[in-house]
Amino acid sequence: MAQTVSETQPAADVEEPGPGAQPATISGGHLVAKALKAEGIDVIFTLCGGHIIDIYDGCVDEGIAVVDVRHEQVAAHAADGYARMTGKPGCAVVTAGPGTTDAVTGVANAFRAESPMLLIGGQGALNQHKMGSLQDLPHVDMMTPITKFAATVPHTARVADMVSMAFRECFNGAPGPSFLEIPRDILDNSVPVDSATVPEPGRYRASTKSIGDPASIEALADLLVRAEKPAVLLGTQVWTSRGTDAAIDFVRQLNIPTYMNGSARGTLPPGDPHHFHLSRRYAFNNADVILIVGTPFDFRMGYGRRLPKNATVVQIDMDYRTVGKNRDIDLGLVGDPGAILAAVVQAASGRLQNKSGDRKAWFNELRAEEDAAYQKRLPRQLSDANPIHPLRLAHEINEFLTEDSIYIGDGGDIVTFSGGVVQPKSPGHWMDPGPLGTIGVGIPFVMAAKYARPDKEVVALFGDGAFSLTGWDFETLVRFNLPFVGVVGNNSSMNQIRYGQEAKYGHDRGRIGNTLGDVKYDEFAKMLGGYGEEVRDPKDIGPAMQRARESGLPSLINVWVDPDAYAPGTMNQTMYK
Ligand SMILES: Cc1ncc(C[n+]2csc(CCOP(=O)(O)OP(=O)(O)O)c2C)c(N)n1
């Protein structure tokens, strides 16, 4: 007869010693769960396979939830998203071979986004090593270039120790993913409890809050106190390292106009006197000191080439290798962004009295630029056109967000449009794939955000192309009761790609491989047990979203948008320059 496992039932393979009996033993799968618990992990995202069942049984014992998804890519993206939301590493567990290869994209995305997560993959038994066992592949070789650490666990007694080691490696410099391959027999075998070290919570790694060279702190404080037209860009690491409060204090005390990108969006709310977002190019072109915090000079920054040659440029980053890469800098600081910014405030204190008066003209100049850019865009943002202009959709979403709404963007052109309009109202309330630009992160990020922060509302905008990649896991959101407000900006195309292709190859050849069917995603949502509505008139967007909010279900509002409207960034092909 089949046995069921309940939370109250002792684990089948942990035996208590009786008088004169063998010592108590513990299996590899249960050791994984103990190490996850020591790390504070309360959920794993997974898709099952025979290689990894012992981990599930350990999770039952340790009270770790098992969220089972429909594609391993979703599990890996969800672990990435969970890390972003909680500040703790996320964990995905997948089977060997195709389970692990399916998760590669999620790990790669976390790698480029500097998100700390652990992927645990199965492997054939060590005693069948290289014999052609089911799903055997060189996982560690495949994962090495896209992780901070990738290794095989060679013995059951080492399982918990190596899980903790992998977590430690996630936080070496700028954070990122680790990968552990655990062979089937290593998970299945049991060892005496005494022989298996389980590192104790909080005792297996050091603080990462270093400020680097104190002389550089002084130098930056001097520069900023003397600057007449400074500007700062706060990047993803400000949020990843939870330097938000220090960053807010810094920009206020030193009185610096502030731009935000990536996960740092929302550090300051819209309307804050130091918050700017539409005048960044102007500010950098006219600033005397530009401070870049926790974001690399990659394609999103034009590799640093767009910064004027004569500005004094300072870069702060958690990764030594990022500072000064692609563009020379005048001062570089390596360490924890929040700790460094707090130290700079300290170093500058007593010298800040007249700063707000001094910089009034600079602030006014930027505010005027900001207002002009906003007014220029406003008519399209309020457009009543039918089919719906994507900027109007973005406008409606922005109006809909509250301080408790986490916004997720997953798509091409539609999300590029929304990037300039949608403003998160609180820190840590913005999620995008990051520099890997992976479409399909939306549903797994919703899963992670709603799981990690059930008190928050999650609002997601999808392109119809992007949604299709991982959309079946909408069903997982229904199954785990994770309600959210989803909007599909449906143009029946992969527009961001179509634009460049049509420009190069003309109307007919330009549509090869990038057009989609007219799919009713509202019906798809309803079929899977969620809430759905279709919108064709712009004035119906807000009310439909409101009904989705009130439904208490995972939802998709299918908004038919103008397929011939393209975002300026797409038309300039900025991402390739
Ligand atoms: C995983 C992945 N595959 C392909 C791409 C290339 N790509 C970038 S944008 C885009 C089109 C996305 O279409 P959709 O989500 O419908 O948004 P739209 O551009 O139509 O607004 C594609 C295919 C990518 N970024 N990620």
Ligand as a Chemical Component Dictionary entry (heavy atoms), coordinates in Angstrom:
data_LIG
# 
_chem_comp.id                   LIG 
_chem_comp.type                 NON-POLYMER 
_chem_comp.pdbx_formal_charge   1 
_chem_comp.three_letter_code    LIG 
# 
loop_
_chem_comp_atom.comp_id 
_chem_comp_atom.atom_id 
_chem_comp_atom.alt_atom_id 
_chem_comp_atom.type_symbol 
_chem_comp_atom.charge 
_chem_comp_atom.model_Cartn_x 
_chem_comp_atom.model_Cartn_y 
_chem_comp_atom.model_Cartn_z 
_chem_comp_atom.pdbx_ordinal 
LIG C1  C1  C 0 14.501 34.470 -24.110 1  
LIG C2  C2  C 0 14.558 35.524 -25.159 2  
LIG N1  N1  N 0 14.354 35.197 -26.436 3  
LIG C3  C3  C 0 14.372 36.150 -27.397 4  
LIG C4  C4  C 0 14.616 37.458 -27.068 5  
LIG C5  C5  C 0 14.659 38.521 -28.147 6  
LIG N2  N2  N 1 13.527 39.435 -27.994 7  
LIG C6  C6  C 0 13.637 40.647 -27.438 8  
LIG S1  S1  S 0 12.228 41.514 -27.438 9  
LIG C7  C7  C 0 11.409 40.270 -28.212 10 
LIG C8  C8  C 0 9.968  40.424 -28.598 11 
LIG C9  C9  C 0 9.075  40.327 -27.446 12 
LIG O1  O1  O 0 7.762  40.410 -27.908 13 
LIG P1  P1  P 0 6.599  40.835 -26.947 14 
LIG O2  O2  O 0 6.823  40.297 -25.602 15 
LIG O3  O3  O 0 5.322  40.487 -27.607 16 
LIG O4  O4  O 0 6.777  42.393 -26.829 17 
LIG P2  P2  P 0 6.638  43.504 -27.978 18 
LIG O5  O5  O 0 8.037  43.799 -28.451 19 
LIG O6  O6  O 0 5.787  42.963 -29.088 20 
LIG O7  O7  O 0 6.023  44.653 -27.309 21 
LIG C10 C10 C 0 12.248 39.187 -28.443 22 
LIG C11 C11 C 0 11.833 37.920 -29.112 23 
LIG C12 C12 C 0 14.846 37.749 -25.705 24 
LIG N3  N3  N 0 15.092 38.992 -25.280 25 
LIG N4  N4  N 0 14.790 36.787 -24.772 26 
# 
loop_
_chem_comp_bond.comp_id 
_chem_comp_bond.atom_id_1 
_chem_comp_bond.atom_id_2 
_chem_comp_bond.value_order 
_chem_comp_bond.pdbx_ordinal 
LIG C1  C2  SING 1  
LIG C2  N1  SING 2  
LIG C2  N4  DOUB 3  
LIG N1  C3  DOUB 4  
LIG C3  C4  SING 5  
LIG C4  C5  SING 6  
LIG C4  C12 DOUB 7  
LIG C5  N2  SING 8  
LIG N2  C6  DOUB 9  
LIG N2  C10 SING 10 
LIG C6  S1  SING 11 
LIG S1  C7  SING 12 
LIG C7  C8  SING 13 
LIG C7  C10 DOUB 14 
LIG C8  C9  SING 15 
LIG C9  O1  SING 16 
LIG O1  P1  SING 17 
LIG P1  O2  DOUB 18 
LIG P1  O3  SING 19 
LIG P1  O4  SING 20 
LIG O4  P2  SING 21 
LIG P2  O5  DOUB 22 
LIG P2  O6  SING 23 
LIG P2  O7  SING 24 
LIG C10 C11 SING 25 
LIG C12 N3  SING 26 
LIG C12 N4  SING 27 
# 
